[in-house]
Amino acid sequence: MPNPKRRHSSSRRGKRRAHDALVNPTIVRCQNCGAPRLPHRVCGECGYYRGRQVIVVRQKGAEE
């Protein structure tokens, strides 16, 4: 297995690590119910996306 011949400088190491930072996900409020959700996703609480219902969500704790 080959080993590096010379040591990488700290600036070179930093350039490689420049894209490793963690970022918080963007969270928006649902326009229908106000629950937090990810953008461009259907709301898990009410099932609405862009002003219309696209999935039917069962109520939590309700038995059928």
C-alpha positions as CSV (number, residue, x, y, z in Angstrom):
1,M,0.0,0.0,0.0
2,P,1.6,3.3,-1.0
3,N,2.2,6.0,1.6
4,P,2.5,9.7,1.0
5,K,6.0,10.9,0.2
6,R,5.5,14.4,1.7
7,R,3.3,15.8,4.4
8,H,0.2,17.7,3.3
9,S,0.2,21.3,4.6
10,S,-2.5,22.6,7.0
11,S,-3.9,24.8,4.3
12,R,-4.3,21.9,1.9
13,R,-6.0,19.9,4.6
14,G,-8.3,22.8,5.4
15,K,-9.3,23.1,1.7
16,R,-10.3,19.5,1.7
17,R,-12.3,19.9,4.8
18,A,-14.0,23.1,3.6
19,H,-17.2,21.2,2.6
20,D,-17.5,19.0,5.7
21,A,-19.4,21.5,7.8
22,L,-22.8,20.4,9.1
23,V,-25.8,22.6,8.2
24,N,-29.2,22.8,9.8
25,P,-32.1,21.6,7.5
26,T,-34.4,24.4,6.3
27,I,-37.8,24.1,8.1
28,V,-40.9,26.0,6.9
29,R,-44.4,26.2,8.3
30,C,-47.3,24.4,6.6
31,Q,-49.6,27.0,5.1
32,N,-52.6,24.8,6.0
33,C,-52.0,23.7,9.6
34,G,-48.8,25.6,10.6
35,A,-46.8,22.4,11.5
36,P,-43.1,22.5,10.7
37,R,-42.1,20.6,7.6
38,L,-39.3,20.4,5.0
39,P,-39.7,22.6,1.9
40,H,-41.1,20.8,-1.2
41,R,-42.5,18.0,0.9
42,V,-46.1,17.0,1.7
43,C,-47.0,18.0,5.3
44,G,-47.1,14.9,7.5
45,E,-49.7,16.4,9.8
46,C,-52.5,17.3,7.4
47,G,-51.4,15.8,4.0
48,Y,-51.5,19.1,2.1
49,Y,-49.0,20.3,-0.5
50,R,-49.2,23.6,-2.3
51,G,-52.7,24.3,-1.1
52,R,-54.4,21.0,-2.0
53,Q,-54.7,17.7,-0.2
54,V,-52.5,15.0,-1.8
55,I,-52.6,12.3,0.9
56,V,-55.1,11.3,3.5
57,V,-53.5,11.3,7.0
58,R,-55.0,9.1,9.7
59,Q,-55.4,10.8,13.1
60,K,-53.0,9.6,15.7
61,G,-54.6,7.5,18.5
62,A,-57.8,7.0,16.6
63,E,-58.9,3.4,16.1
64,E,-60.8,2.3,13.0
